[in-house]
Amino acid sequence: MHLPCRLLAFLALPLLACREPAPAAPAFGTVEGVLHVEGAVPARPALATSGAAVQVCGATVPDLALELGPDGALRHAVVAVQGGAQLPEAPPQPPPVLDQRQCRYTPAVLAARAGRPLAVLNSDPLVHTVRAGTPSAPVFSLAMPLEGMRLERPLPAAPGVLPLRCDIHPWMRAVVRTFDHGHFTTTGAEGRFRLQLPAGRHTLVLWHPLLPEVSERVEVRPGQTVRLAHRWPSSALLPALPR
């Protein structure tokens, strides 16, 4: 039996009316900023090397725990959204890379996604190791005897601060701050950062292991850029990375 076209259209109306519209994509804006350390910063003493490292890297190497650019621009500081796991998923980022170069870990401060890989590279013609965690809570230990060797290891699933050290060269230290979301970044050579975030009010966490953590509130509007600047006093600096 063939139904008239008008009747078919009438019967289809309730089905069309029940369809829910597709959710609108979240509107995004941008937060840009620059971080500084203000005031006189004493030079960090060079780190004494030992053993075979002396022939390759010299008797001392610079301490990279704190790297400052012009006007105290703070390099490798971490900027992240507080409660970012409740936001739409951020675009995936490549694994951060910890390079063992000139008998130093570089950069000495990294940010990463909890549970995701950390890439480790040995750029020296020396045996290095990377031990992650603390003696009471070890995470992994790598021996890297070959120049150009690269390995990846997963970071702990729970977010936090993970210290890294070399068993052979104890002056080599670094730290990784991990998050349960992807809404984070680190500052570049001029202390600048950039984050694209969903429109709305957010709290940004500004962090460096040698400085007090700071929170800043921002309101992000669709298609617009919010600019943020923060300066820590040099008197707030701590002497060394956490162990």
Number of C-alpha atoms within 10 A of each C-alpha: 3 5 7 8 8 8 9 11 10 10 10 10 10 10 9 9 8 8 8 7 6 6 6 6 8 11 13 16 18 20 19 14 17 20 25 23 22 17 13 10 13 7 8 14 10 12 15 16 19 15 10 13 21 14 10 13 17 14 14 15 19 13 20 19 23 23 18 17 14 10 12 20 22 26 24 27 27 25 24 22 23 19 14 20 14 9 14 14 11 15 8 10 10 11 17 18 19 24 20 25 18 18 27 25 26 19 22 23 26 23 24 27 27 21 16 18 18 21 16 22 21 25 17 22 16 19 18 25 21 23 18 22 20 13 9 6 8 12 17 14 16 16 15 20 14 15 16 13 12 15 14 15 16 15 21 19 13 12 16 14 17 20 21 27 22 23 16 15 20 12 18 25 26 26 25 25 19 25 24 18 22 22 24 24 19 23 19 17 14 18 24 20 22 20 19 17 24 21 17 13 12 17 16 21 16 20 18 23 22 16 19 12 12 14 14 14 13 15 15 21 18 14 12 12 17 15 12 16 12 14 14 18 14 16 12 12 16 13 11 13 17 14 13
